[in-house]
């Protein structure tokens, strides 16, 4: 359950929240299971917050800082996370259906068993991000940076994701090998 005082400060707006974060850097905000549907959180400093099981569907988090945030089981469906900092964020079992993550920094983010179906990751930085057992059906990885084919080896619906990049962006041709089936005897 979310801490009532933290929710109250969040609802006071961007300046009040970010000032509180700056003055109370030792506190990890507790927004667990909070109902934040369609809330405008653009530019909010949510780093290291507990957002597990929160509902952020249709929320606007443009250029928000969610670095090192625990988002396990949270609902980010149809959420705008364009340009957000998600460095080392934990999205295990999270719902990011049709989320907009373009130009976001996903360095070392964890998406194990997350639903990324139809998510737009265009131009995002994916250095060392983990996608084990995530559903990436129709997810758009066009022009992403630092994506190694091995990062997607354990995903679901790999063959249905959009995985393209240009030679100009990588300095050479890039190919994403087809997922290999292993025979069990």
C-alpha positions in Angstrom: 0.0 0.0 0.0 1.2 3.5 -0.9 2.3 5.8 1.9 -0.4 8.4 2.2 2.0 11.3 2.8 4.0 10.4 -0.3 0.8 10.3 -2.4 -0.2 13.7 -1.0 3.2 15.2 -1.9 3.0 13.7 -5.4 -0.4 15.2 -5.9 0.9 18.6 -4.9 2.7 18.8 -8.3 6.1 18.7 -10.0 7.8 21.5 -8.1 6.7 20.4 -4.7 7.5 16.7 -5.3 11.0 17.4 -6.9 11.9 19.8 -4.1 10.8 17.2 -1.5 12.9 14.6 -3.3 15.9 16.9 -3.3 15.5 17.7 0.4 14.8 14.0 1.4 17.2 12.1 -0.8 17.5 9.3 1.8 13.8 8.5 1.6 12.6 5.9 -1.0 9.1 7.0 -1.9 6.4 4.3 -1.4 3.8 4.4 -4.1 3.1 0.7 -4.1 -0.3 -0.2 -5.6 -1.1 3.5 -6.1 -3.8 4.4 -8.6 -2.0 6.8 -10.9 -4.0 6.2 -14.0 -3.7 9.0 -16.6 -1.7 11.2 -14.2 0.8 13.7 -15.6 4.2 12.9 -14.0 6.4 14.5 -16.8 9.8 15.4 -15.3 9.0 13.9 -11.9 12.0 12.5 -10.0 10.7 9.0 -9.1 14.2 7.4 -8.8 14.4 4.5 -6.3 10.6 4.7 -5.7 8.6 1.6 -4.9 5.9 1.5 -7.7 5.2 -2.3 -7.5 1.7 -3.1 -8.5 0.9 0.5 -9.1 -1.5 1.4 -12.0 0.1 4.0 -14.3 -1.9 3.1 -17.3 -2.2 6.0 -19.7 0.1 8.1 -17.4 2.3 10.8 -18.9 5.9 10.3 -17.7 7.8 12.2 -20.4 11.4 12.6 -19.4 10.7 11.4 -15.8 13.5 9.8 -13.8 12.6 6.2 -12.8 16.2 5.1 -12.3 16.5 2.1 -9.9 12.7 2.1 -9.4 10.9 -1.1 -8.4 8.0 -1.4 -10.8 7.4 -5.2 -10.4 3.8 -6.0 -11.5 3.0 -2.4 -12.2 0.7 -1.5 -15.1 2.3 0.9 -17.6 0.0 0.0 -20.5 -0.5 2.9 -23.0 1.9 5.0 -20.8 4.2 7.7 -22.3 7.8 7.1 -21.1 9.4 9.0 -24.0 12.9 10.2 -23.0 12.5 8.8 -19.5 15.5 7.5 -17.5 14.8 3.9 -16.5 18.4 3.0 -15.7 18.4 -0.2 -13.5 14.6 -0.1 -13.1 13.0 -3.4 -12.2 10.0 -4.2 -14.4 9.5 -8.0 -13.6 6.0 -9.1 -14.5 5.0 -5.5 -15.4 2.5 -4.6 -18.1 4.0 -2.3 -20.7 1.4 -3.1 -23.5 1.6 -0.4 -26.1 3.8 1.8 -23.9 5.9 4.5 -25.6 9.5 4.1 -24.5 11.2 5.8 -27.4 14.4 7.7 -26.7 14.4 6.3 -23.1 17.5 5.1 -21.3 16.9 1.5 -20.4 20.5 0.7 -19.4 20.6 -2.4 -17.1 16.8 -2.3 -16.8 15.2 -5.7 -16.0 12.1 -6.8 -18.0 11.9 -10.4 -17.0 8.4 -11.8 -17.8 7.2 -8.3 -18.6 4.5 -7.7 -21.3 6.1 -5.4 -23.9 3.6 -6.3 -26.7 3.3 -3.4 -29.2 5.7 -1.3 -27.1 7.6 1.4 -29.0 11.3 1.4 -28.0 12.5 3.4 -31.1 15.8 5.0 -30.4 16.1 3.8 -26.8 19.4 2.8 -25.2 19.3 -0.8 -24.2 22.8 -1.5 -22.9 22.7 -4.6 -20.8 18.9 -4.6 -20.4 17.4 -8.0 -19.6 14.3 -9.3 -21.5 14.2 -13.0 -20.3 10.7 -14.4 -21.0 9.3 -11.0 -21.8 6.6 -10.9 -24.4 7.9 -8.6 -27.2 5.2 -9.4 -29.8 5.1 -6.5 -32.3 7.4 -4.4 -30.1 9.3 -1.8 -32.1 13.1 -1.9 -31.6 13.8 0.3 -34.6 17.1 2.2 -34.3 17.7 1.2 -30.7 21.2 1.7 -29.3 23.4 -1.0 -27.7 21.1 -4.0 -28.3 22.9 -7.3 -28.6 20.9 -10.1 -30.2 21.7 -12.3 -27.2 19.6 -9.9 -25.0 16.5 -11.1 -26.7 17.3 -14.8 -26.8 14.9 -15.9 -24.1 11.9 -13.7 -25.0 8.5 -14.7 -26.2 7.3 -13.8 -29.7 10.8 -12.7 -30.7 10.0 -13.5 -34.3 7.1 -11.0 -34.3 9.1 -8.0 -33.0 10.3 -5.2 -35.3 14.1 -5.5 -35.1 15.8 -3.2 -37.5 18.6 -0.7 -37.4 20.7 1.0 -40.0 24.3 0.5 -40.9 24.9 4.1 -40.2 23.9 3.8 -36.6 26.1 0.8 -35.9 29.0 1.2 -38.3 28.1 -2.0 -40.1 25.3 -4.3 -41.0 23.3 -5.7 -38.1 21.4 -8.9 -38.2 19.2 -10.5 -35.6 19.3 -14.2 -36.0 16.2 -16.2 -36.0 15.4 -17.9 -32.7 16.7 -21.5 -32.7 14.5 -24.3 -31.6 16.1 -26.9 -29.4 15.0 -30.5 -29.8 14.2 -32.4 -26.7 14.9 -36.1 -26.8 
